[in-house]
Amino acid sequence: MIRVLSVIVAPPHLAVSGAGRAGEQLSVALTDHCRVTVASMMGPQVAADDGKLRRTPVKVSLPWPLRSRRLPNRYRTLFYRSDIPRLVRTGDFDIVHLHNPMPALEMARIARACRRARIPYVVSTHGFNEIANGERVYGFGFLQRLIWNALVKIPVSSTVRGASAIFTLSAADDGIVRQMGFASAAIANVPNGVPVPAEADPARDTAIHLHLGIPERSPGQITCMFLANHTPNKGLPILLSAFSQLECPYLLIVGGEKRPEIDYGLATQQRRPDQRIVVTGRLADEEVVALFRRSDLFVFPTLADTFPLSILEAMSYGLPVLASNVGGIPHQLDEKCGRLVKPGAAGELIDAINDLTRAPEILAEMGRHARARVAAQFTWESAATRACVEYERLLRFSATSTPLRARAHPR
């Protein structure tokens, strides 16, 4: 059985990470095919894995000048280090699978450890669209662009160039990894999946809604939901601006961990009694599920995203999706289960919500198509099968080709 080390590279101060969840859920599904050990810089991101996964403790640290809590997390994120390179050197693994590119310096350090140990590694493209478009999305000046290149883009590109294979989440990532210098033909499409939706528990859902301050449904009111860490690339200010201009009755649920750099003033301003925005903050898994079942439409006006797991999760609960036409999102949706709008275009968002509010029967039909599309194309079982096929191909190649495991690459 193939021995896989699944590495979750992520800043430990995050409460939840889409890439971290995806990496762990794929790892759980892979246990039917491989012997999988998870090494996560964040701690477990999957509430229950039936004891299938082997987990190894990971020590995470910062250089002492950066340990002050006064330093914003967005700066600390870049410099976290772990003892995963030691695990790579001393463990007994056939393949290392890297998930998530931040902190990029640590991702590159783990990749170097793999090359020195002559262990092939593969990289899933979580967050690659954000890396490629970060300078534009965050509006960096000259000095910030230099820092972004030195501490993010160059280390990620180095990791990509030395990989034995790249697992893209969608075809939209192919050009990005080629621009980073990946010259091999070993690019495989292994998209995210979602678990089978949980059974409804109406009494529990109602209790959660009351706890979170979610009101009962009002006639003619559309309930929209947004879920993400409130980082600048997710487009939350655009979402709040659009809903502040809507004329139709609505409830907007804004889920996810709040950030100090986001102005929530538009969410708390006075509005009509049939228009309301509820910002929940960080949500537990069962709370997310209860809110999916309460909602009519998932709205995701992101400015840069690779393959958002939250979109697939919403679709699995029968929610149509209104999202930005960026990254891999057009590969998640089709016209039968959602709509795409230009990123940053609040006007297009307003028009689409107004149209869908006036056509509840179309909204419901889109939801049915969304659920069916996810069930047919985006399951963790199918993703694990694809990944395992690629692992086996790589190991067959490595048995006959030294360059796969010891390819020339600057250390």
C-alpha positions as CSV (number, residue, x, y, z in Angstrom):
1,M,0.0,0.0,0.0
2,I,1.4,3.4,-0.9
3,R,2.6,5.4,2.1
4,V,1.5,9.1,1.7
5,L,2.4,12.0,3.9
6,S,-0.3,14.6,3.5
7,V,1.0,18.0,4.5
8,I,-1.3,20.9,5.4
9,V,0.8,24.2,5.1
10,A,-1.2,27.0,6.7
11,P,-0.8,29.6,9.4
12,P,-1.9,28.1,12.7
13,H,-3.8,31.2,13.8
14,L,-6.6,30.5,11.3
15,A,-9.7,28.9,12.9
16,V,-10.6,27.2,9.6
17,S,-9.1,27.0,6.1
18,G,-10.8,25.8,3.0
19,A,-7.6,24.3,1.7
20,G,-6.9,22.7,5.1
21,R,-10.4,21.1,5.1
22,A,-10.0,20.0,1.5
23,G,-6.6,18.4,2.2
24,E,-7.9,16.5,5.2
25,Q,-11.1,15.4,3.5
26,L,-9.2,14.1,0.5
27,S,-6.8,12.3,2.9
28,V,-9.7,10.6,4.7
29,A,-11.0,9.4,1.3
30,L,-7.6,8.2,0.3
31,T,-7.4,5.8,3.3
32,D,-9.4,3.3,1.3
33,H,-6.5,3.2,-1.2
34,C,-3.3,4.3,0.7
35,R,-1.7,4.4,4.1
36,V,-2.1,8.2,4.9
37,T,-0.4,10.2,7.6
38,V,-1.5,13.9,8.0
39,A,0.9,16.5,9.2
40,S,-1.0,19.8,9.7
41,M,0.4,23.1,10.8
42,M,-3.2,24.0,11.9
43,G,-4.4,21.0,13.8
44,P,-7.3,18.8,12.7
45,Q,-9.7,20.5,10.3
46,V,-12.1,17.5,10.0
47,A,-14.3,16.9,13.1
48,A,-14.5,13.2,12.6
49,D,-12.5,10.9,10.4
50,D,-13.5,7.5,11.9
51,G,-10.0,7.0,13.1
52,K,-8.8,6.2,9.6
53,L,-6.1,8.8,9.4
54,R,-2.8,8.6,11.1
55,R,-1.9,12.0,12.5
56,T,1.5,13.2,13.6
57,P,2.1,16.1,15.9
58,V,3.6,19.2,14.2
59,K,5.6,21.9,16.1
60,V,5.0,25.4,14.7
61,S,7.0,28.4,15.6
62,L,7.9,32.0,14.7
63,P,11.3,33.7,14.7
64,W,11.4,35.4,18.2
65,P,11.1,39.0,16.8
66,L,7.8,38.1,15.3
67,R,6.2,36.5,18.3
68,S,4.6,39.7,19.6
69,R,0.8,39.6,19.5
70,R,0.9,43.2,18.6
71,L,2.1,42.3,15.1
72,P,-0.9,41.7,12.8
73,N,-1.5,38.1,11.7
74,R,-1.2,39.0,8.0
75,Y,2.5,39.7,8.6
76,R,3.1,36.8,10.9
77,T,1.6,34.4,8.4
78,L,4.6,34.7,6.1
79,F,7.1,33.5,8.6
80,Y,5.7,30.4,10.4
81,R,8.0,27.4,10.4
82,S,7.4,23.8,11.3
83,D,9.3,20.6,12.0
84,I,7.7,18.9,9.0
85,P,11.0,18.8,7.1
86,R,12.4,16.7,9.9
87,L,9.4,14.3,9.5
88,V,10.1,14.1,5.8
89,R,13.8,13.1,6.4
90,T,13.1,10.6,9.2
91,G,9.7,9.2,8.1
92,D,9.1,6.2,5.8
93,F,7.0,7.7,3.0
94,D,6.6,7.0,-0.7
95,I,5.0,10.3,-1.7
96,V,4.5,13.7,0.0
97,H,1.4,15.6,-0.9
98,L,1.5,19.4,-0.3
99,H,-1.7,21.3,0.3
100,N,-1.9,25.1,0.5
101,P,0.8,27.6,-0.4
102,M,1.0,29.9,2.6
103,P,3.3,30.4,4.4
104,A,5.2,30.1,1.1
105,L,8.7,30.1,2.6
106,E,7.7,27.0,4.7
107,M,6.1,25.3,1.8
108,A,9.4,25.7,-0.2
109,R,11.4,24.5,2.8
110,I,9.3,21.3,3.0
111,A,9.7,20.8,-0.7
112,R,13.5,21.1,-0.4
113,A,13.5,18.5,2.3
114,C,11.6,16.2,-0.1
115,R,14.1,16.7,-2.9
116,R,17.1,16.1,-0.6
117,A,15.4,12.9,0.7
118,R,14.7,11.9,-2.9
119,I,11.0,11.5,-2.1
120,P,8.6,12.6,-4.9
121,Y,6.1,15.2,-4.0
122,V,2.9,16.5,-5.5
123,V,1.3,19.9,-5.1
124,S,-2.5,20.6,-5.1
125,T,-3.2,24.1,-6.4
126,H,-5.2,25.4,-3.5
127,G,-4.8,29.2,-3.4
128,F,-2.8,29.4,-6.6
129,N,-5.2,31.9,-8.3
130,E,-4.8,34.2,-5.2
131,I,-1.0,33.9,-5.4
132,A,-1.0,34.7,-9.1
133,N,-3.4,37.7,-8.8
134,G,-2.5,38.9,-5.3
135,E,-0.7,42.1,-6.4
136,R,-3.7,43.2,-8.3
137,V,-6.4,42.2,-5.8
138,Y,-4.6,43.7,-2.8
139,G,-3.6,46.9,-4.7
140,F,0.1,46.6,-3.8
141,G,2.5,49.4,-4.3
142,F,6.1,49.0,-5.6
143,L,7.6,47.9,-2.2
144,Q,4.7,45.6,-1.4
145,R,5.1,43.9,-4.9
146,L,8.8,43.3,-4.2
147,I,8.0,41.7,-0.8
148,W,5.2,39.7,-2.3
149,N,7.5,38.3,-5.0
150,A,10.3,37.5,-2.6
151,L,8.2,36.0,0.2
152,V,5.4,34.4,-1.8
153,K,5.6,34.1,-5.6
154,I,9.3,33.0,-5.8
155,P,9.1,30.3,-3.0
156,V,5.8,28.9,-4.5
157,S,7.3,28.8,-8.0
158,S,10.4,27.0,-6.7
159,T,8.1,24.4,-5.1
160,V,6.1,24.0,-8.2
161,R,9.2,23.6,-10.5
162,G,10.6,20.8,-8.3
163,A,7.3,18.9,-8.0
164,S,6.9,15.4,-9.5
165,A,3.3,16.3,-10.4
166,I,0.8,19.0,-10.0
167,F,-2.8,18.3,-9.1
168,T,-4.8,21.2,-10.4
169,L,-8.3,21.8,-9.0
170,S,-9.5,22.9,-12.4
171,A,-8.2,23.6,-15.9
172,A,-7.9,27.3,-14.9
173,D,-4.8,26.4,-12.9
174,D,-2.9,24.9,-15.9
175,G,-1.6,28.2,-17.2
176,I,-0.7,29.4,-13.7
177,V,1.6,26.5,-12.9
178,R,3.1,26.8,-16.4
179,Q,3.9,30.4,-15.7
180,M,5.5,29.3,-12.4
181,G,7.9,27.2,-14.5
182,F,6.5,23.7,-14.2
183,A,7.7,22.0,-17.4
184,S,6.7,18.4,-16.9
185,A,3.6,16.9,-18.6
186,A,2.6,15.5,-15.1
187,I,-0.4,17.8,-14.6
188,A,-3.6,15.9,-13.4
189,N,-7.0,17.4,-12.6
190,V,-8.0,16.4,-9.1
191,P,-10.8,18.8,-8.0
192,N,-12.2,19.2,-4.5
193,G,-15.2,17.2,-3.5
194,V,-17.7,17.4,-0.7
195,P,-19.1,14.8,1.7
196,V,-22.7,13.5,1.5
197,P,-25.0,16.2,3.0
198,A,-26.0,15.6,6.6
199,E,-29.6,14.5,7.4
200,A,-31.8,17.4,8.3
201,D,-32.7,18.0,12.0
202,P,-35.4,20.7,12.0
203,A,-35.4,21.1,15.8
204,R,-31.6,21.5,16.0
205,D,-31.6,23.9,13.0
206,T,-34.2,26.1,14.7
207,A,-32.2,26.2,17.8
208,I,-29.1,27.2,15.9
209,H,-31.0,29.9,14.0
210,L,-32.2,31.4,17.3
211,H,-28.7,31.3,18.7
212,L,-27.3,33.1,15.7
213,G,-30.1,35.7,15.6
214,I,-31.5,34.4,12.3
215,P,-35.2,35.5,12.0
216,E,-38.0,33.4,10.7
217,R,-38.8,33.5,7.0
218,S,-40.8,36.4,5.8
219,P,-43.1,36.1,2.7
220,G,-41.4,37.3,-0.5
221,Q,-38.0,37.7,1.2
222,I,-35.0,36.0,-0.3
223,T,-32.4,34.6,2.0
224,C,-28.8,34.8,0.7
225,M,-25.7,33.4,2.4
226,F,-22.0,34.2,2.1
227,L,-19.3,32.1,3.8
228,A,-15.5,32.6,3.8
229,N,-12.7,34.0,5.9
230,H,-13.1,37.7,5.5
231,T,-9.8,38.3,3.7
232,P,-9.7,41.2,1.1
233,N,-9.8,38.9,-1.9
234,K,-13.3,37.5,-0.9
235,G,-15.1,40.6,-2.0
236,L,-17.1,41.2,1.2
237,P,-17.1,45.0,0.9
238,I,-18.6,44.6,-2.6
239,L,-21.3,42.2,-1.2
240,L,-22.3,44.6,1.5
241,S,-22.3,47.6,-0.9
242,A,-24.6,45.7,-3.3
243,F,-27.1,44.7,-0.6
244,S,-27.2,48.2,0.7
245,Q,-28.5,49.3,-2.7
246,L,-31.1,46.5,-3.2
247,E,-34.8,47.4,-3.2
248,C,-36.2,43.8,-2.8
249,P,-36.8,42.2,0.6
250,Y,-33.9,40.2,1.8
251,L,-32.0,38.5,4.6
252,L,-28.2,38.3,4.0
253,I,-26.3,35.9,6.3
254,V,-22.5,36.7,6.4
255,G,-20.6,33.8,7.8
256,G,-16.9,33.4,8.5
257,E,-14.2,34.8,10.7
258,K,-14.2,38.6,10.9
259,R,-11.1,40.7,10.1
260,P,-10.2,44.1,11.5
261,E,-9.4,45.4,8.0
262,I,-13.0,45.0,6.9
263,D,-15.5,47.9,7.5
264,Y,-18.7,46.3,8.7
265,G,-20.5,49.6,8.9
266,L,-22.8,48.8,5.9
267,A,-23.9,45.6,7.7
268,T,-25.1,47.5,10.8
269,Q,-26.7,50.6,9.2
270,Q,-30.5,51.2,9.5
271,R,-32.6,49.7,6.7
272,R,-36.2,48.7,6.0
273,P,-37.8,46.1,8.4
274,D,-37.8,43.5,5.5
275,Q,-34.1,44.0,4.8
276,R,-31.5,42.6,7.2
277,I,-27.9,41.6,7.3
278,V,-26.6,39.2,10.0
279,V,-22.9,38.9,10.5
280,T,-22.4,35.6,12.4
281,G,-18.6,35.5,12.8
282,R,-16.9,32.1,13.0
283,L,-19.2,29.1,12.6
284,A,-19.1,25.5,13.6
285,D,-19.8,22.8,11.0
286,E,-23.3,22.1,12.3
287,E,-24.1,25.9,12.2
288,V,-22.9,26.1,8.6
289,V,-25.2,23.2,7.6
290,A,-28.2,24.7,9.4
291,L,-27.6,28.0,7.6
292,F,-27.3,26.3,4.2
293,R,-30.7,24.7,4.8
294,R,-32.2,28.1,5.8
295,S,-30.9,29.9,2.6
296,D,-32.2,30.3,-0.9
297,L,-29.0,31.5,-2.7
298,F,-25.3,31.3,-2.0
299,V,-23.6,34.6,-3.0
300,F,-19.8,34.7,-3.5
301,P,-18.4,37.9,-5.1
302,T,-14.8,36.9,-4.7
303,L,-12.1,38.9,-6.5
304,A,-9.6,36.0,-6.8
305,D,-10.2,32.3,-5.9
306,T,-8.9,29.0,-7.1
307,F,-11.7,26.5,-6.4
308,P,-13.8,27.5,-3.4
309,L,-14.9,24.5,-1.3
310,S,-17.7,26.6,0.2
311,I,-19.4,26.8,-3.2
312,L,-19.5,23.0,-3.6
313,E,-20.7,22.6,-0.1
314,A,-23.5,25.1,-0.7
315,M,-24.4,23.3,-4.0
316,S,-24.5,19.9,-2.2
317,Y,-27.3,21.3,0.0
318,G,-29.3,22.4,-3.0
319,L,-28.3,26.1,-3.1
320,P,-27.9,27.8,-6.5
321,V,-24.8,30.0,-6.6
322,L,-24.2,33.6,-7.7
323,A,-20.5,34.1,-7.9
324,S,-17.7,35.9,-9.7
325,N,-16.3,34.6,-12.9
326,V,-12.8,34.0,-11.7
327,G,-10.4,31.0,-11.3
328,G,-12.0,27.6,-11.2
329,I,-15.5,28.8,-10.3
330,P,-16.8,28.5,-14.0
331,H,-15.7,24.9,-13.7
332,Q,-17.8,24.4,-10.6
333,L,-21.0,26.0,-12.0
334,D,-22.9,25.9,-15.2
335,E,-25.9,28.0,-16.3
336,K,-28.3,25.4,-14.9
337,C,-27.2,25.8,-11.3
338,G,-26.0,29.4,-10.9
339,R,-24.9,32.6,-12.4
340,L,-21.6,34.3,-12.9
341,V,-20.9,38.0,-12.7
342,K,-17.8,40.1,-13.4
343,P,-15.6,40.4,-10.3
344,G,-15.9,43.7,-8.5
345,A,-19.1,44.6,-10.3
346,A,-21.7,45.4,-7.6
347,G,-24.2,46.5,-10.3
348,E,-24.2,43.1,-11.9
349,L,-24.6,41.5,-8.5
350,I,-27.6,43.7,-7.8
351,D,-29.2,42.9,-11.2
352,A,-28.8,39.2,-10.8
353,I,-30.2,39.1,-7.3
354,N,-33.2,41.2,-8.4
355,D,-33.8,38.8,-11.3
356,L,-33.6,35.7,-9.2
357,T,-35.9,37.2,-6.5
358,R,-38.6,37.7,-9.1
359,A,-38.3,34.1,-10.3
360,P,-38.4,31.7,-7.2
361,E,-39.3,28.8,-9.4
362,I,-36.1,29.2,-11.5
363,L,-34.1,29.6,-8.2
364,A,-35.5,26.3,-6.9
365,E,-34.8,24.5,-10.2
366,M,-31.2,25.8,-10.1
367,G,-30.9,24.4,-6.6
368,R,-31.9,20.9,-7.8
369,H,-29.4,21.1,-10.6
370,A,-26.7,22.2,-8.2
371,R,-27.2,19.3,-5.9
372,A,-27.2,16.8,-8.8
373,R,-24.1,18.3,-10.4
374,V,-22.1,18.0,-7.1
375,A,-23.3,14.4,-6.6
376,A,-22.2,13.5,-10.1
377,Q,-18.9,15.3,-10.4
378,F,-17.5,16.5,-7.1
379,T,-17.2,13.7,-4.5
380,W,-14.2,13.0,-2.4
381,E,-14.4,9.3,-3.4
382,S,-13.8,10.2,-7.1
383,A,-11.1,12.7,-6.2
384,A,-9.3,10.1,-4.1
385,T,-9.5,7.6,-7.0
386,R,-7.9,10.1,-9.3
387,A,-5.2,11.0,-6.9
388,C,-4.4,7.3,-6.2
389,V,-4.0,6.6,-9.9
390,E,-1.6,9.5,-10.2
391,Y,0.4,8.3,-7.2
392,E,0.7,4.9,-8.7
393,R,1.8,6.3,-12.0
394,L,4.5,8.5,-10.4
395,L,5.9,5.5,-8.4
396,R,6.0,3.4,-11.5
397,F,7.9,6.1,-13.3
398,S,10.2,6.6,-10.3
399,A,11.2,3.0,-10.4
400,T,12.5,3.3,-13.9
401,S,13.6,7.0,-14.0
402,T,16.0,8.5,-11.5
403,P,15.3,12.1,-12.5
404,L,11.8,11.9,-10.9
405,R,13.2,11.4,-7.4
406,A,16.4,13.2,-7.9
407,R,15.7,15.8,-10.5
408,A,18.3,18.6,-10.7
409,H,17.0,21.6,-8.8
410,P,18.6,24.4,-6.8
411,R,18.6,23.7,-3.1
